């Protein structure tokens, strides 16, 4: 019976136009928030079930980093998202929104030209106020890699806690007990998760945590990289293995160690995250974590479709585990 309730039925019950009901249920602009909530409540009360064919969806994909000179997996994430949408026969538009436009609350250019999008996929971390601003225009959102504990939004995220544990456990099983970490200070939330996994593994294996081995590079990355690393390496004792935040930092570390006459993995082992193209090209090749980007993009699209078809459902946060890719940069100490 519930699937026979129509937009016209809801409009009649509220004594408003069917156009207003349609706009509210599809998340389009042109309906005040108070009226939108009233319509959503009445639709739920009457048992209305929205049915949309996948090929009639229209999704806006926003990213907050330019793709030029990208040395991470960011470009692969955007490509993976586009591929997932294409495989599901969903229309989409991809747009870069820089920090200035977010601070000035400027809507994406595509949104200025049309307002028929069913949902937004945010790739990366966006300004919370800007997300709230866009929510007034398009109701259905999902964060992909940009998880924020301050926002009640559906999200798909990489399980850095599990990744850190997995990396540390692998090193322990190779005989390492003096284990360090190297990452950017600016990527604080992600690195907190990673360090939690590392320290949990050390505790589980009854290995002392050497806090002096956990090093964070300050904001001016290029200027502070060598300074931060050398503080770690010139100490009386130094870690036998370092877990790097990502492949880019790991490659820079290997190059710096080479210049200082320190061999990898003979003198120090390096393990990383990302499984980017550079991980298999460096000497030695990097032992690293593959993030399962392709799969995570598919999950993100599916989760957004769930939100579009059931706007009142609880928010979900899905974390994707990574796979360890074993190469040459870790020495067995046994």
Order of alpha helices (4+ residues) and beta strands (2+ residues): alpha-alpha-alpha-beta-alpha-beta-alpha-alpha-beta-alpha-beta-beta-alpha-beta-alpha-beta-alpha-beta-alpha-beta-beta-alpha-beta-beta
